[in-house]
Amino acid sequence: MGATTLGALIGGAIDNMSGDDGVADGAMIGAITANVLKVAVPVIATYLVGWAVLRGIEQAADRLMEKGQTA
């Protein structure tokens, strides 16, 4: 099942639980949210991995410089 369909089902179920008159608006919001998350989550994950790698390189360089000064 696609993320858009799953988001629409979850959004519709949440909207139905709140007691509103229709389910369609919740399904549309859920589908749109699922599509936004399909793009945003990989971008955020890539950014975090890149940040962690650069942070590790920075720490490794600091340790190498520290060892070079003490020797």
C-alpha positions, 0 to 999 in steps of 0.5 A, spaced: 500 500 500 502 506 498 504 512 503 499 516 500 493 511 500 496 510 507 496 517 509 489 518 506 486 512 510 489 514 517 487 522 516 480 519 514 480 515 520 482 521 525 477 525 522 472 520 523 474 519 530 473 527 531 466 527 530 466 531 524 461 531 518 465 528 513 471 524 512 474 527 505 477 533 508 481 528 513 483 524 508 486 529 503 490 532 509 493 525 510 494 524 503 498 531 502 502 530 509 504 523 506 507 526 500 510 531 504 513 526 508 516 522 502 520 528 500 522 531 507 524 525 511 530 523 506 532 530 505 532 530 513 536 524 514 541 525 509 542 532 512 543 528 519 548 523 516 552 528 512 552 533 519 555 527 523 560 525 518 563 532 518 563 532 525 567 526 526 572 528 521 572 535 525 573 531 531 578 526 528 582 532 525 582 536 532 585 529 535 591 529 530 593 536 531 593 535 539 597 529 538 602 533 533 603 538 538 604 534 544 610 530 541 
